[in-house]
Each structure stands twice: as C-alpha cells, then as structure tokens.
Amino acid sequence: MRKGLIASASLLISIAAYVGFARAQTPDTAAVPILTWTTMAPVTGPYVGTSNPIRSIPGGGLPWAISGASGTLMSNGALKIRVRGLVLAAGGAAGTNPIPFFKGAVSCEIINSSNQADRVNLFTDSFPADSMGNSTINTMVDLPKPCLAPIIFVTSPTGAWFAVTGR
C-alpha cells in the first residue's frame, strides 16, 4: 500500500513539474489568430477607381471577380492570403489576370501617440500571381499595438485594391 502511495505521489509530482515546465516554455505573447477569413469581395460597383476608397485605399480601375479566398492574420504579424480566380470581370480581358504580382495590405484602426483614433495601412512586398488570378501571399507585417478592426486587401503593386475581406 505504501509503495502504491509513493508511486502515485511521484507520478503527481512529475505531472505537476511537466505542466509547470510546459507553461514556462509557452510565452504569454504566443501568436494567436487576430483574423481568419474564407471569403473576400472583389472591387466592383462604386468601389471601382478612386471615388470611394476603403480606409484610404482606392479600388482598382476596373471591376474584378474572385472564385475563392482565405487567410489568417496572426498577432505576431504573420499574414497568409490565398486567392483563387482573382480576375477582371469585364472587357476584352475578362476572366484573366493581367497583373503578374499582387500585394497584401493590412489596415488597422490604431491609437496614435496623441491618444487619438487613427489608421495605419501596411503593404507587403509583391508576390507572384498567375494569369488565372491565383496567388499565395505568405509574409510578416509589423502590426501596431493595438490593431483594431483589421481589414485585409489584395492589391496591385501600386496599392489599388482588387479584393477585400468581406462578402
């Protein structure tokens, strides 16, 4: 009986030590998802062009269509955007993507150094996009703290948006 109690106590001490060690190895600042999405809306209607920008980012100059999109923005700034079939919606080139590179953009509402509401737009480097409108953007951005109400865009290399989180 005594051997069984000692073995049980030993096991409990080992488990407690392991749990304590595991907690010590997991920092409080571990990356967690801030935003995950499985759809994006293409630029169309009144958002085409510069008249109605979203968060100061103008729409692309022509209407676009999108077959699918997904992604994740992590608290450490890791950004992954996967788009499929992001193509022109009208005109002679409809159904194709004439842009060889896309960028990602993260727009955050922030509290500036004067303790006022403000906004910051962060653009990624360019990532290859094929003529079918397929691209994967996988990068890091330097997120402000806090990054409130983030919106994710897929843009042209010059920063006009083609797709935005939403539906």
N, C-alpha and C positions, 0 to 999 in steps of 0.2 A: 504494500500500500504506500509506504513511504517513498519507494523508488518511483512509483507512478506519479505521486505529487511532485517530486523533484523534476521528473521529466516534463510534466505539464507546465510547471513554473518556468523551467528552462526554455520551453517552446514559446511561452507567452513573452518572456524577456527577449528572445530572438526576434519574434514578430514585431514587438514594440521598437526594438533597435532598428530593424529594417524599415519600418514605416517612418521613423524619425529621420533616417538616412535619406530615404526617397524624398521626403518633404524638403530636406536641406538641398537636394540636388535639383529641385524644381523651383526656379526663381519666381517671385510674385509677378515679375514682368514678362512671363512667358507669353509668346504671341498667341492671341486669340482672334477669331474672326470678328471684324467690325461689320462687314457687309458681305453677303453672299447673294448671288442672283442667278436666275436661269432664263432670263429674258432681257432683251434690250429693244428699244424702239428706234426705228430709222428716222432720219431727218426727212420731214415731209410737210406739206401744207404751209402754214405761216412761219414755220421754223426754218425753211429754206432761205439761205442768204443771211444778210447782216441785220435785217429789221427786227428780229425777235430773238436775240441771243439768250441762252440759258446760262446763268451765272457768269455773264460777260463773255461766254464762248459762242461765237457765231456759228450758224448752221452751214453745212456745205452748200455750194451754189446750185445744186440740182437735187431732186428727190432721190432717195435711196430706198432699198428694200433689204431685209435681212431674213435669213432662214432660221438661224439659231444663235444663241449666245449664252455664255455662262462665265462665272468668275468668282473670285474671292479677294477681298482686301483684308489683310491681317493687321493687327495692332502694331506690329513692328515695321510696317510699311511694305511687306511683301504683297505684290499685286499680280494676279493672274487673270487675264481676259482671254477667252476663246470665242472667236466669232466664226460663223459659217455662213456663206452665201451673202456677204455684205456687198451688194452690187447696185449699180444705177437702176432706177425704177422706170425710166422713160427715155425716149430719144433713140437715136441710132445705135448707141452702145448699151441699151437696156439689157440687163441680165449678165453684165460683165463688170469687173472692177478694173478701171484704168489706172489706179494708183498702186505702184509697186510696194509702198510702205505705209503702214498705219502707225499711229502713236496712241498711247493711252493717256487719259487725263483724269486726275482725281481733284474734285472740287470740294473744299471743306469750308464750313462756316467756322470762324475762329473768334477768340477774344484777343484783341491786339494789346500791345504794350501800354496803351492808354485806357485799358479796361473797357473798350468799345467793341461792339459787334463788327466783324469784318469778314473777309473772304480771302481764301488763297486757292489758286489753281496750279496744280503741279502736273507737268507734262513729262512723259517718259521719253527715252530715246526711240528711234524708229525701229520697227520690226517688220520683216518681210510679209507681204500679202500677195497671194496668187491671183490670177485673173478671174477665178471663181469666187473671190471675196473671202477666202479662208486665211485666218491668221491666229497665231497664239502670241500674246504679249505676256512675258514672264519676267518680272523685274522687281526692283525695290524703289520706293519713293520715300522721301524724308517727310513723314507726316508731322504736322504741327500737333501740339497738345494744348487744348483738345481739338479734335477733328470732328465737328458736329455735322450731322445731316450730310454725310458724303454722297456725292453723285459721281458716277463713273462714265466716262465718254470714250469712244473710239474716234480718233480724229485723223485728219490729213497731216502730212508733215508740217504744214503751215499753221495747224491748230484749229481748223474749222471742223465741227463735229459731224460725223456720219451716223453714229448710233449712241444712245444714252440709256442708262439704267431706267427701267420703267416699261410700260406696255401701252 
